[in-house]
Amino acid sequence: MKIVAVCGMGIGTSVLLKMNAEKVLAKLGIDADVEAADMGVARGAAQTAEIVLTSEELAEELGDVPAEVIIINNFFDLEEITEKLTAAVE
């Protein structure tokens, strides 16, 4: 499974989201490749990903992609990430 963590500029916030998603996936026993990307890279990466993790604002900017786009309100909240990823992979 390929997952893309997206932030608006640079790559700092997406790396944080990537690391937290990896923690959650490991706890759930799910094998996935999580990639951190800025918006420019994300549009292309989302074409081959199953899931995109991002903020509500950036989801709108990302547009129509074949991947399931999951809105994460707080990139630090492991409970939110766990809840939303669990729902997506069931």
PDB file of N, CA, C and O in Angstrom:
ATOM      1  N   MET A   1       0.854  -1.174   0.000  1.00  0.00           N
ATOM      2  CA  MET A   1       0.000   0.000   0.000  1.00  0.00           C
ATOM      3  C   MET A   1       0.899   1.236   0.000  1.00  0.00           C
ATOM      4  O   MET A   1       1.876   1.309   0.746  1.00  0.00           O
ATOM      5  N   LYS A   2       0.557   2.192  -0.837  1.00  0.00           N
ATOM      6  CA  LYS A   2       1.310   3.439  -0.899  1.00  0.00           C
ATOM      7  C   LYS A   2       0.453   4.567  -0.336  1.00  0.00           C
ATOM      8  O   LYS A   2      -0.706   4.740  -0.713  1.00  0.00           O
ATOM      9  N   ILE A   3       1.058   5.334   0.583  1.00  0.00           N
ATOM     10  CA  ILE A   3       0.396   6.469   1.217  1.00  0.00           C
ATOM     11  C   ILE A   3       1.275   7.692   1.022  1.00  0.00           C
ATOM     12  O   ILE A   3       2.494   7.611   1.172  1.00  0.00           O
ATOM     13  N   VAL A   4       0.668   8.827   0.690  1.00  0.00           N
ATOM     14  CA  VAL A   4       1.406  10.073   0.527  1.00  0.00           C
ATOM     15  C   VAL A   4       0.937  11.056   1.600  1.00  0.00           C
ATOM     16  O   VAL A   4      -0.259  11.316   1.732  1.00  0.00           O
ATOM     17  N   ALA A   5       1.885  11.598   2.364  1.00  0.00           N
ATOM     18  CA  ALA A   5       1.608  12.628   3.367  1.00  0.00           C
ATOM     19  C   ALA A   5       1.973  13.970   2.745  1.00  0.00           C
ATOM     20  O   ALA A   5       3.111  14.165   2.318  1.00  0.00           O
ATOM     21  N   VAL A   6       1.018  14.899   2.690  1.00  0.00           N
ATOM     22  CA  VAL A   6       1.201  16.134   1.926  1.00  0.00           C
ATOM     23  C   VAL A   6       1.143  17.369   2.820  1.00  0.00           C
ATOM     24  O   VAL A   6       0.252  17.505   3.659  1.00  0.00           O
ATOM     25  N   CYS A   7       2.120  18.275   2.622  1.00  0.00           N
ATOM     26  CA  CYS A   7       2.053  19.602   3.230  1.00  0.00           C
ATOM     27  C   CYS A   7       2.154  20.635   2.105  1.00  0.00           C
ATOM     28  O   CYS A   7       2.454  20.291   0.962  1.00  0.00           O
ATOM     29  N   GLY A   8       1.906  21.874   2.433  1.00  0.00           N
ATOM     30  CA  GLY A   8       1.818  22.914   1.414  1.00  0.00           C
ATOM     31  C   GLY A   8       3.137  23.339   0.818  1.00  0.00           C
ATOM     32  O   GLY A   8       3.283  23.381  -0.404  1.00  0.00           O
ATOM     33  N   MET A   9       4.104  23.655   1.665  1.00  0.00           N
ATOM     34  CA  MET A   9       5.391  24.158   1.174  1.00  0.00           C
ATOM     35  C   MET A   9       6.496  23.431   1.914  1.00  0.00           C
ATOM     36  O   MET A   9       6.325  23.009   3.057  1.00  0.00           O
ATOM     37  N   GLY A  10       7.620  23.292   1.256  1.00  0.00           N
ATOM     38  CA  GLY A  10       8.715  22.582   1.892  1.00  0.00           C
ATOM     39  C   GLY A  10       8.338  21.133   2.104  1.00  0.00           C
ATOM     40  O   GLY A  10       7.588  20.555   1.317  1.00  0.00           O
ATOM     41  N   ILE A  11       8.857  20.549   3.165  1.00  0.00           N
ATOM     42  CA  ILE A  11       8.574  19.141   3.403  1.00  0.00           C
ATOM     43  C   ILE A  11       8.507  18.829   4.893  1.00  0.00           C
ATOM     44  O   ILE A  11       8.233  17.689   5.268  1.00  0.00           O
ATOM     45  N   GLY A  12       8.752  19.820   5.750  1.00  0.00           N
ATOM     46  CA  GLY A  12       8.803  19.595   7.201  1.00  0.00           C
ATOM     47  C   GLY A  12       7.549  19.007   7.798  1.00  0.00           C
ATOM     48  O   GLY A  12       7.617  18.003   8.506  1.00  0.00           O
ATOM     49  N   THR A  13       6.411  19.606   7.532  1.00  0.00           N
ATOM     50  CA  THR A  13       5.163  19.132   8.118  1.00  0.00           C
ATOM     51  C   THR A  13       4.781  17.771   7.559  1.00  0.00           C
ATOM     52  O   THR A  13       4.251  16.931   8.286  1.00  0.00           O
ATOM     53  N   SER A  14       5.040  17.545   6.286  1.00  0.00           N
ATOM     54  CA  SER A  14       4.692  16.246   5.714  1.00  0.00           C
ATOM     55  C   SER A  14       5.562  15.135   6.298  1.00  0.00           C
ATOM     56  O   SER A  14       5.104  13.998   6.416  1.00  0.00           O
ATOM     57  N   VAL A  15       6.808  15.442   6.665  1.00  0.00           N
ATOM     58  CA  VAL A  15       7.669  14.438   7.299  1.00  0.00           C
ATOM     59  C   VAL A  15       7.107  14.087   8.680  1.00  0.00           C
ATOM     60  O   VAL A  15       7.114  12.921   9.076  1.00  0.00           O
ATOM     61  N   LEU A  16       6.626  15.085   9.405  1.00  0.00           N
ATOM     62  CA  LEU A  16       5.998  14.844  10.699  1.00  0.00           C
ATOM     63  C   LEU A  16       4.776  13.930  10.534  1.00  0.00           C
ATOM     64  O   LEU A  16       4.623  12.957  11.273  1.00  0.00           O
ATOM     65  N   LEU A  17       3.920  14.240   9.578  1.00  0.00           N
ATOM     66  CA  LEU A  17       2.738  13.425   9.325  1.00  0.00           C
ATOM     67  C   LEU A  17       3.135  12.020   8.874  1.00  0.00           C
ATOM     68  O   LEU A  17       2.512  11.041   9.283  1.00  0.00           O
ATOM     69  N   LYS A  18       4.159  11.914   8.040  1.00  0.00           N
ATOM     70  CA  LYS A  18       4.668  10.614   7.578  1.00  0.00           C
ATOM     71  C   LYS A  18       5.113   9.773   8.761  1.00  0.00           C
ATOM     72  O   LYS A  18       4.755   8.599   8.860  1.00  0.00           O
ATOM     73  N   MET A  19       5.898  10.366   9.666  1.00  0.00           N
ATOM     74  CA  MET A  19       6.403   9.628  10.825  1.00  0.00           C
ATOM     75  C   MET A  19       5.260   9.173  11.729  1.00  0.00           C
ATOM     76  O   MET A  19       5.276   8.046  12.225  1.00  0.00           O
ATOM     77  N   ASN A  20       4.284  10.024  11.943  1.00  0.00           N
ATOM     78  CA  ASN A  20       3.153   9.642  12.781  1.00  0.00           C
ATOM     79  C   ASN A  20       2.282   8.581  12.116  1.00  0.00           C
ATOM     80  O   ASN A  20       1.771   7.684  12.787  1.00  0.00           O
ATOM     81  N   ALA A  21       2.113   8.679  10.805  1.00  0.00           N
ATOM     82  CA  ALA A  21       1.359   7.651  10.073  1.00  0.00           C
ATOM     83  C   ALA A  21       2.092   6.313  10.154  1.00  0.00           C
ATOM     84  O   ALA A  21       1.459   5.271  10.320  1.00  0.00           O
ATOM     85  N   GLU A  22       3.413   6.332  10.039  1.00  0.00           N
ATOM     86  CA  GLU A  22       4.192   5.094  10.131  1.00  0.00           C
ATOM     87  C   GLU A  22       4.055   4.459  11.517  1.00  0.00           C
ATOM     88  O   GLU A  22       3.951   3.237  11.631  1.00  0.00           O
ATOM     89  N   LYS A  23       4.055   5.284  12.573  1.00  0.00           N
ATOM     90  CA  LYS A  23       3.853   4.773  13.936  1.00  0.00           C
ATOM     91  C   LYS A  23       2.507   4.073  14.049  1.00  0.00           C
ATOM     92  O   LYS A  23       2.410   2.970  14.588  1.00  0.00           O
ATOM     93  N   VAL A  24       1.472   4.726  13.537  1.00  0.00           N
ATOM     94  CA  VAL A  24       0.116   4.180  13.600  1.00  0.00           C
ATOM     95  C   VAL A  24       0.026   2.886  12.799  1.00  0.00           C
ATOM     96  O   VAL A  24      -0.521   1.895  13.284  1.00  0.00           O
ATOM     97  N   LEU A  25       0.551   2.886  11.590  1.00  0.00           N
ATOM     98  CA  LEU A  25       0.494   1.694  10.736  1.00  0.00           C
ATOM     99  C   LEU A  25       1.231   0.524  11.369  1.00  0.00           C
ATOM    100  O   LEU A  25       0.767  -0.614  11.292  1.00  0.00           O
ATOM    101  N   ALA A  26       2.371   0.789  11.994  1.00  0.00           N
ATOM    102  CA  ALA A  26       3.127  -0.280  12.657  1.00  0.00           C
ATOM    103  C   ALA A  26       2.306  -0.861  13.803  1.00  0.00           C
ATOM    104  O   ALA A  26       2.263  -2.077  13.989  1.00  0.00           O
ATOM    105  N   LYS A  27       1.656   0.013  14.570  1.00  0.00           N
ATOM    106  CA  LYS A  27       0.825  -0.431  15.680  1.00  0.00           C
ATOM    107  C   LYS A  27      -0.357  -1.278  15.186  1.00  0.00           C
ATOM    108  O   LYS A  27      -0.778  -2.222  15.854  1.00  0.00           O
ATOM    109  N   LEU A  28      -0.874  -0.930  14.027  1.00  0.00           N
ATOM    110  CA  LEU A  28      -1.995  -1.669  13.444  1.00  0.00           C
ATOM    111  C   LEU A  28      -1.552  -2.916  12.680  1.00  0.00           C
ATOM    112  O   LEU A  28      -2.384  -3.722  12.264  1.00  0.00           O
ATOM    113  N   GLY A  29      -0.239  -3.072  12.497  1.00  0.00           N
ATOM    114  CA  GLY A  29       0.279  -4.225  11.764  1.00  0.00           C
ATOM    115  C   GLY A  29       0.055  -4.133  10.263  1.00  0.00           C
ATOM    116  O   GLY A  29      -0.073  -5.150   9.581  1.00  0.00           O
ATOM    117  N   ILE A  30       0.008  -2.905   9.752  1.00  0.00           N
ATOM    118  CA  ILE A  30      -0.237  -2.693   8.317  1.00  0.00           C
ATOM    119  C   ILE A  30       1.070  -2.310   7.641  1.00  0.00           C
ATOM    120  O   ILE A  30       1.751  -1.376   8.063  1.00  0.00           O
ATOM    121  N   ASP A  31       1.411  -3.041   6.589  1.00  0.00           N
ATOM    122  CA  ASP A  31       2.624  -2.771   5.827  1.00  0.00           C
ATOM    123  C   ASP A  31       2.303  -1.751   4.741  1.00  0.00           C
ATOM    124  O   ASP A  31       1.476  -2.005   3.864  1.00  0.00           O
ATOM    125  N   ALA A  32       2.960  -0.596   4.804  1.00  0.00           N
ATOM    126  CA  ALA A  32       2.711   0.454   3.812  1.00  0.00           C
ATOM    127  C   ALA A  32       3.971   1.268   3.594  1.00  0.00           C
ATOM    128  O   ALA A  32       4.812   1.402   4.482  1.00  0.00           O
ATOM    129  N   ASP A  33       4.080   1.804   2.394  1.00  0.00           N
ATOM    130  CA  ASP A  33       5.159   2.727   2.045  1.00  0.00           C
ATOM    131  C   ASP A  33       4.575   4.132   2.156  1.00  0.00           C
ATOM    132  O   ASP A  33       3.683   4.504   1.394  1.00  0.00           O
ATOM    133  N   VAL A  34       5.091   4.918   3.122  1.00  0.00           N
ATOM    134  CA  VAL A  34       4.580   6.272   3.329  1.00  0.00           C
ATOM    135  C   VAL A  34       5.611   7.261   2.811  1.00  0.00           C
ATOM    136  O   VAL A  34       6.777   7.224   3.205  1.00  0.00           O
ATOM    137  N   GLU A  35       5.174   8.140   1.930  1.00  0.00           N
ATOM    138  CA  GLU A  35       6.043   9.123   1.285  1.00  0.00           C
ATOM    139  C   GLU A  35       5.625  10.522   1.720  1.00  0.00           C
ATOM    140  O   GLU A  35       4.436  10.839   1.738  1.00  0.00           O
ATOM    141  N   ALA A  36       6.603  11.365   2.073  1.00  0.00           N
ATOM    142  CA  ALA A  36       6.338  12.771   2.389  1.00  0.00           C
ATOM    143  C   ALA A  36       6.496  13.589   1.114  1.00  0.00           C
ATOM    144  O   ALA A  36       7.434  13.373   0.347  1.00  0.00           O
ATOM    145  N   ALA A  37       5.573  14.537   0.883  1.00  0.00           N
ATOM    146  CA  ALA A  37       5.628  15.320  -0.349  1.00  0.00           C
ATOM    147  C   ALA A  37       5.040  16.704  -0.146  1.00  0.00           C
ATOM    148  O   ALA A  37       4.128  16.898   0.658  1.00  0.00           O
ATOM    149  N   ASP A  38       5.583  17.674  -0.898  1.00  0.00           N
ATOM    150  CA  ASP A  38       4.947  18.986  -0.944  1.00  0.00           C
ATOM    151  C   ASP A  38       3.882  18.931  -2.033  1.00  0.00           C
ATOM    152  O   ASP A  38       3.753  17.923  -2.728  1.00  0.00           O
ATOM    153  N   MET A  39       3.134  19.994  -2.180  1.00  0.00           N
ATOM    154  CA  MET A  39       2.004  19.982  -3.108  1.00  0.00           C
ATOM    155  C   MET A  39       2.434  19.706  -4.549  1.00  0.00           C
ATOM    156  O   MET A  39       1.722  19.018  -5.280  1.00  0.00           O
ATOM    157  N   GLY A  40       3.582  20.230  -4.966  1.00  0.00           N
ATOM    158  CA  GLY A  40       4.041  20.020  -6.336  1.00  0.00           C
ATOM    159  C   GLY A  40       4.284  18.555  -6.647  1.00  0.00           C
ATOM    160  O   GLY A  40       3.906  18.081  -7.718  1.00  0.00           O
ATOM    161  N   VAL A  41       4.903  17.839  -5.738  1.00  0.00           N
ATOM    162  CA  VAL A  41       5.200  16.417  -5.916  1.00  0.00           C
ATOM    163  C   VAL A  41       3.946  15.575  -5.670  1.00  0.00           C
ATOM    164  O   VAL A  41       3.758  14.535  -6.301  1.00  0.00           O
ATOM    165  N   ALA A  42       3.102  16.023  -4.761  1.00  0.00           N
ATOM    166  CA  ALA A  42       1.951  15.234  -4.326  1.00  0.00           C
ATOM    167  C   ALA A  42       0.967  14.940  -5.453  1.00  0.00           C
ATOM    168  O   ALA A  42       0.398  13.850  -5.507  1.00  0.00           O
ATOM    169  N   ARG A  43       0.765  15.887  -6.341  1.00  0.00           N
ATOM    170  CA  ARG A  43      -0.193  15.656  -7.430  1.00  0.00           C
ATOM    171  C   ARG A  43       0.193  14.442  -8.256  1.00  0.00           C
ATOM    172  O   ARG A  43      -0.664  13.642  -8.632  1.00  0.00           O
ATOM    173  N   GLY A  44       1.476  14.302  -8.538  1.00  0.00           N
ATOM    174  CA  GLY A  44       1.945  13.146  -9.289  1.00  0.00           C
ATOM    175  C   GLY A  44       1.945  11.883  -8.447  1.00  0.00           C
ATOM    176  O   GLY A  44       1.523  10.825  -8.914  1.00  0.00           O
ATOM    177  N   ALA A  45       2.419  11.985  -7.197  1.00  0.00           N
ATOM    178  CA  ALA A  45       2.494  10.816  -6.318  1.00  0.00           C
ATOM    179  C   ALA A  45       1.107  10.261  -6.016  1.00  0.00           C
ATOM    180  O   ALA A  45       0.947   9.050  -5.860  1.00  0.00           O
ATOM    181  N   ALA A  46       0.112  11.126  -5.934  1.00  0.00           N
ATOM    182  CA  ALA A  46      -1.252  10.700  -5.617  1.00  0.00           C
ATOM    183  C   ALA A  46      -1.879   9.872  -6.736  1.00  0.00           C
ATOM    184  O   ALA A  46      -2.879   9.187  -6.519  1.00  0.00           O
ATOM    185  N   GLN A  47      -1.297   9.934  -7.920  1.00  0.00           N
ATOM    186  CA  GLN A  47      -1.835   9.163  -9.047  1.00  0.00           C
ATOM    187  C   GLN A  47      -1.602   7.662  -8.862  1.00  0.00           C
ATOM    188  O   GLN A  47      -2.343   6.845  -9.408  1.00  0.00           O
ATOM    189  N   THR A  48      -0.569   7.301  -8.089  1.00  0.00           N
ATOM    190  CA  THR A  48      -0.252   5.884  -7.888  1.00  0.00           C
ATOM    191  C   THR A  48      -0.423   5.441  -6.433  1.00  0.00           C
ATOM    192  O   THR A  48      -0.139   4.292  -6.097  1.00  0.00           O
ATOM    193  N   ALA A  49      -0.883   6.343  -5.576  1.00  0.00           N
ATOM    194  CA  ALA A  49      -1.083   6.011  -4.160  1.00  0.00           C
ATOM    195  C   ALA A  49      -2.500   5.513  -3.915  1.00  0.00           C
ATOM    196  O   ALA A  49      -3.419   5.818  -4.674  1.00  0.00           O
ATOM    197  N   GLU A  50      -2.661   4.748  -2.851  1.00  0.00           N
ATOM    198  CA  GLU A  50      -3.998   4.337  -2.425  1.00  0.00           C
ATOM    199  C   GLU A  50      -4.628   5.392  -1.517  1.00  0.00           C
ATOM    200  O   GLU A  50      -5.840   5.609  -1.540  1.00  0.00           O
ATOM    201  N   ILE A  51      -3.766   6.055  -0.704  1.00  0.00           N
ATOM    202  CA  ILE A  51      -4.250   7.020   0.291  1.00  0.00           C
ATOM    203  C   ILE A  51      -3.370   8.261   0.278  1.00  0.00           C
ATOM    204  O   ILE A  51      -2.151   8.172   0.137  1.00  0.00           O
ATOM    205  N   VAL A  52      -4.007   9.427   0.428  1.00  0.00           N
ATOM    206  CA  VAL A  52      -3.299  10.690   0.623  1.00  0.00           C
ATOM    207  C   VAL A  52      -3.755  11.249   1.967  1.00  0.00           C
ATOM    208  O   VAL A  52      -4.953  11.349   2.229  1.00  0.00           O
ATOM    209  N   LEU A  53      -2.792  11.613   2.820  1.00  0.00           N
ATOM    210  CA  LEU A  53      -3.079  12.259   4.097  1.00  0.00           C
ATOM    211  C   LEU A  53      -2.707  13.724   3.976  1.00  0.00           C
ATOM    212  O   LEU A  53      -1.587  14.045   3.578  1.00  0.00           O
ATOM    213  N   THR A  54      -3.634  14.626   4.316  1.00  0.00           N
ATOM    214  CA  THR A  54      -3.345  16.048   4.199  1.00  0.00           C
ATOM    215  C   THR A  54      -4.364  16.860   4.995  1.00  0.00           C
ATOM    216  O   THR A  54      -5.272  16.301   5.611  1.00  0.00           O
ATOM    217  N   SER A  55      -4.205  18.173   4.976  1.00  0.00           N
ATOM    218  CA  SER A  55      -5.149  19.073   5.647  1.00  0.00           C
ATOM    219  C   SER A  55      -6.341  19.348   4.727  1.00  0.00           C
ATOM    220  O   SER A  55      -6.288  19.066   3.530  1.00  0.00           O
ATOM    221  N   GLU A  56      -7.404  19.895   5.291  1.00  0.00           N
ATOM    222  CA  GLU A  56      -8.604  20.185   4.504  1.00  0.00           C
ATOM    223  C   GLU A  56      -8.316  21.175   3.376  1.00  0.00           C
ATOM    224  O   GLU A  56      -8.781  20.994   2.251  1.00  0.00           O
ATOM    225  N   GLU A  57      -7.546  22.223   3.682  1.00  0.00           N
ATOM    226  CA  GLU A  57      -7.229  23.239   2.680  1.00  0.00           C
ATOM    227  C   GLU A  57      -6.450  22.647   1.507  1.00  0.00           C
ATOM    228  O   GLU A  57      -6.720  22.950   0.344  1.00  0.00           O
ATOM    229  N   LEU A  58      -5.483  21.800   1.838  1.00  0.00           N
ATOM    230  CA  LEU A  58      -4.650  21.221   0.784  1.00  0.00           C
ATOM    231  C   LEU A  58      -5.391  20.145  -0.002  1.00  0.00           C
ATOM    232  O   LEU A  58      -5.092  19.923  -1.175  1.00  0.00           O
ATOM    233  N   ALA A  59      -6.343  19.482   0.622  1.00  0.00           N
ATOM    234  CA  ALA A  59      -7.153  18.492  -0.099  1.00  0.00           C
ATOM    235  C   ALA A  59      -7.901  19.164  -1.232  1.00  0.00           C
ATOM    236  O   ALA A  59      -7.997  18.612  -2.329  1.00  0.00           O
ATOM    237  N   GLU A  60      -8.433  20.351  -0.979  1.00  0.00           N
ATOM    238  CA  GLU A  60      -9.135  21.099  -2.024  1.00  0.00           C
ATOM    239  C   GLU A  60      -8.176  21.495  -3.138  1.00  0.00           C
ATOM    240  O   GLU A  60      -8.517  21.427  -4.319  1.00  0.00           O
ATOM    241  N   GLU A  61      -6.970  21.910  -2.750  1.00  0.00           N
ATOM    242  CA  GLU A  61      -5.964  22.321  -3.736  1.00  0.00           C
ATOM    243  C   GLU A  61      -5.445  21.131  -4.554  1.00  0.00           C
ATOM    244  O   GLU A  61      -5.100  21.278  -5.727  1.00  0.00           O
ATOM    245  N   LEU A  62      -5.395  19.962  -3.926  1.00  0.00           N
ATOM    246  CA  LEU A  62      -4.915  18.760  -4.601  1.00  0.00           C
ATOM    247  C   LEU A  62      -5.817  18.391  -5.774  1.00  0.00           C
ATOM    248  O   LEU A  62      -5.346  17.902  -6.801  1.00  0.00           O
ATOM    249  N   GLY A  63      -7.103  18.626  -5.616  1.00  0.00           N
ATOM    250  CA  GLY A  63      -8.039  18.353  -6.699  1.00  0.00           C
ATOM    251  C   GLY A  63      -8.443  16.895  -6.776  1.00  0.00           C
ATOM    252  O   GLY A  63      -8.365  16.162  -5.790  1.00  0.00           O
ATOM    253  N   ASP A  64      -8.870  16.489  -7.941  1.00  0.00           N
ATOM    254  CA  ASP A  64      -9.390  15.148  -8.163  1.00  0.00           C
ATOM    255  C   ASP A  64      -8.243  14.179  -8.433  1.00  0.00           C
ATOM    256  O   ASP A  64      -7.565  14.271  -9.456  1.00  0.00           O
ATOM    257  N   VAL A  65      -8.039  13.259  -7.511  1.00  0.00           N
ATOM    258  CA  VAL A  65      -6.997  12.238  -7.667  1.00  0.00           C
ATOM    259  C   VAL A  65      -7.631  10.871  -7.412  1.00  0.00           C
ATOM    260  O   VAL A  65      -8.636  10.780  -6.707  1.00  0.00           O
ATOM    261  N   PRO A  66      -7.053   9.803  -7.979  1.00  0.00           N
ATOM    262  CA  PRO A  66      -7.638   8.480  -7.787  1.00  0.00           C
ATOM    263  C   PRO A  66      -7.487   7.942  -6.356  1.00  0.00           C
ATOM    264  O   PRO A  66      -8.241   7.057  -5.952  1.00  0.00           O
ATOM    265  N   ALA A  67      -6.537   8.459  -5.597  1.00  0.00           N
ATOM    266  CA  ALA A  67      -6.315   7.992  -4.227  1.00  0.00           C
ATOM    267  C   ALA A  67      -7.424   8.491  -3.309  1.00  0.00           C
ATOM    268  O   ALA A  67      -8.050   9.519  -3.570  1.00  0.00           O
ATOM    269  N   GLU A  68      -7.659   7.740  -2.219  1.00  0.00           N
ATOM    270  CA  GLU A  68      -8.584   8.201  -1.187  1.00  0.00           C
ATOM    271  C   GLU A  68      -7.880   9.312  -0.403  1.00  0.00           C
ATOM    272  O   GLU A  68      -6.798   9.094   0.143  1.00  0.00           O
ATOM    273  N   VAL A  69      -8.480  10.484  -0.345  1.00  0.00           N
ATOM    274  CA  VAL A  69      -7.888  11.621   0.370  1.00  0.00           C
ATOM    275  C   VAL A  69      -8.483  11.663   1.769  1.00  0.00           C
ATOM    276  O   VAL A  69      -9.699  11.759   1.938  1.00  0.00           O
ATOM    277  N   ILE A  70      -7.612  11.589   2.770  1.00  0.00           N
ATOM    278  CA  ILE A  70      -8.040  11.612   4.170  1.00  0.00           C
ATOM    279  C   ILE A  70      -7.586  12.927   4.785  1.00  0.00           C
ATOM    280  O   ILE A  70      -6.402  13.263   4.765  1.00  0.00           O
ATOM    281  N   ILE A  71      -8.547  13.665   5.333  1.00  0.00           N
ATOM    282  CA  ILE A  71      -8.258  14.944   5.974  1.00  0.00           C
ATOM    283  C   ILE A  71      -7.797  14.685   7.404  1.00  0.00           C
ATOM    284  O   ILE A  71      -8.495  14.038   8.184  1.00  0.00           O
ATOM    285  N   ILE A  72      -6.618  15.195   7.738  1.00  0.00           N
ATOM    286  CA  ILE A  72      -6.097  15.122   9.106  1.00  0.00           C
ATOM    287  C   ILE A  72      -6.096  16.549   9.652  1.00  0.00           C
ATOM    288  O   ILE A  72      -5.424  17.428   9.113  1.00  0.00           O
ATOM    289  N   ASN A  73      -6.849  16.769  10.720  1.00  0.00           N
ATOM    290  CA  ASN A  73      -6.952  18.108  11.303  1.00  0.00           C
ATOM    291  C   ASN A  73      -5.758  18.459  12.173  1.00  0.00           C
ATOM    292  O   ASN A  73      -5.336  19.615  12.211  1.00  0.00           O
ATOM    293  N   ASN A  74      -5.204  17.461  12.879  1.00  0.00           N
ATOM    294  CA  ASN A  74      -4.070  17.705  13.764  1.00  0.00           C
ATOM    295  C   ASN A  74      -3.008  16.653  13.468  1.00  0.00           C
ATOM    296  O   ASN A  74      -3.169  15.487  13.829  1.00  0.00           O
ATOM    297  N   PHE A  75      -1.933  17.056  12.818  1.00  0.00           N
ATOM    298  CA  PHE A  75      -0.878  16.136  12.402  1.00  0.00           C
ATOM    299  C   PHE A  75      -0.165  15.489  13.588  1.00  0.00           C
ATOM    300  O   PHE A  75       0.528  14.486  13.414  1.00  0.00           O
ATOM    301  N   PHE A  76      -0.326  16.051  14.802  1.00  0.00           N
ATOM    302  CA  PHE A  76       0.293  15.510  16.008  1.00  0.00           C
ATOM    303  C   PHE A  76      -0.598  14.492  16.714  1.00  0.00           C
ATOM    304  O   PHE A  76      -0.126  13.781  17.601  1.00  0.00           O
ATOM    305  N   ASP A  77      -1.868  14.407  16.341  1.00  0.00           N
ATOM    306  CA  ASP A  77      -2.863  13.599  17.051  1.00  0.00           C
ATOM    307  C   ASP A  77      -2.867  12.162  16.539  1.00  0.00           C
ATOM    308  O   ASP A  77      -3.498  11.853  15.528  1.00  0.00           O
ATOM    309  N   LEU A  78      -2.153  11.286  17.252  1.00  0.00           N
ATOM    310  CA  LEU A  78      -2.064   9.886  16.825  1.00  0.00           C
ATOM    311  C   LEU A  78      -3.420   9.193  16.881  1.00  0.00           C
ATOM    312  O   LEU A  78      -3.682   8.294  16.082  1.00  0.00           O
ATOM    313  N   GLU A  79      -4.277   9.589  17.800  1.00  0.00           N
ATOM    314  CA  GLU A  79      -5.619   8.989  17.881  1.00  0.00           C
ATOM    315  C   GLU A  79      -6.434   9.312  16.630  1.00  0.00           C
ATOM    316  O   GLU A  79      -7.106   8.439  16.081  1.00  0.00           O
ATOM    317  N   GLU A  80      -6.374  10.569  16.178  1.00  0.00           N
ATOM    318  CA  GLU A  80      -7.101  10.947  14.961  1.00  0.00           C
ATOM    319  C   GLU A  80      -6.562  10.181  13.754  1.00  0.00           C
ATOM    320  O   GLU A  80      -7.331   9.665  12.942  1.00  0.00           O
ATOM    321  N   ILE A  81      -5.242  10.111  13.642  1.00  0.00           N
ATOM    322  CA  ILE A  81      -4.624   9.407  12.518  1.00  0.00           C
ATOM    323  C   ILE A  81      -5.000   7.924  12.564  1.00  0.00           C
ATOM    324  O   ILE A  81      -5.313   7.328  11.533  1.00  0.00           O
ATOM    325  N   THR A  82      -4.968   7.333  13.763  1.00  0.00           N
ATOM    326  CA  THR A  82      -5.338   5.923  13.926  1.00  0.00           C
ATOM    327  C   THR A  82      -6.772   5.677  13.495  1.00  0.00           C
ATOM    328  O   THR A  82      -7.052   4.745  12.741  1.00  0.00           O
ATOM    329  N   GLU A  83      -7.675   6.514  13.975  1.00  0.00           N
ATOM    330  CA  GLU A  83      -9.109   6.363  13.653  1.00  0.00           C
ATOM    331  C   GLU A  83      -9.348   6.447  12.157  1.00  0.00           C
ATOM    332  O   GLU A  83     -10.073   5.627  11.593  1.00  0.00           O
ATOM    333  N   LYS A  84      -8.741   7.436  11.511  1.00  0.00           N
ATOM    334  CA  LYS A  84      -9.009   7.657  10.093  1.00  0.00           C
ATOM    335  C   LYS A  84      -8.325   6.628   9.202  1.00  0.00           C
ATOM    336  O   LYS A  84      -8.899   6.209   8.197  1.00  0.00           O
ATOM    337  N   LEU A  85      -7.117   6.216   9.548  1.00  0.00           N
ATOM    338  CA  LEU A  85      -6.448   5.180   8.748  1.00  0.00           C
ATOM    339  C   LEU A  85      -7.133   3.829   8.926  1.00  0.00           C
ATOM    340  O   LEU A  85      -7.274   3.069   7.968  1.00  0.00           O
ATOM    341  N   THR A  86      -7.553   3.533  10.142  1.00  0.00           N
ATOM    342  CA  THR A  86      -8.253   2.273  10.384  1.00  0.00           C
ATOM    343  C   THR A  86      -9.502   2.188   9.532  1.00  0.00           C
ATOM    344  O   THR A  86      -9.768   1.165   8.902  1.00  0.00           O
ATOM    345  N   ALA A  87     -10.265   3.264   9.515  1.00  0.00           N
ATOM    346  CA  ALA A  87     -11.499   3.294   8.704  1.00  0.00           C
ATOM    347  C   ALA A  87     -11.188   3.130   7.211  1.00  0.00           C
ATOM    348  O   ALA A  87     -11.958   2.511   6.477  1.00  0.00           O
ATOM    349  N   ALA A  88     -10.074   3.678   6.774  1.00  0.00           N
ATOM    350  CA  ALA A  88      -9.726   3.635   5.346  1.00  0.00           C
ATOM    351  C   ALA A  88      -9.254   2.271   4.879  1.00  0.00           C
ATOM    352  O   ALA A  88      -9.480   1.905   3.726  1.00  0.00           O
ATOM    353  N   VAL A  89      -8.605   1.512   5.749  1.00  0.00           N
ATOM    354  CA  VAL A  89      -8.020   0.251   5.312  1.00  0.00           C
ATOM    355  C   VAL A  89      -8.912  -0.963   5.623  1.00  0.00           C
ATOM    356  O   VAL A  89      -8.586  -2.082   5.228  1.00  0.00           O
ATOM    357  N   GLU A  90     -10.005  -0.754   6.310  1.00  0.00           N
ATOM    358  CA  GLU A  90     -10.910  -1.884   6.629  1.00  0.00           C
ATOM    359  C   GLU A  90     -11.699  -2.296   5.413  1.00  0.00           C
ATOM    360  O   GLU A  90     -12.506  -3.222   5.485  1.00  0.00           O
TER     361      GLU A  90
END
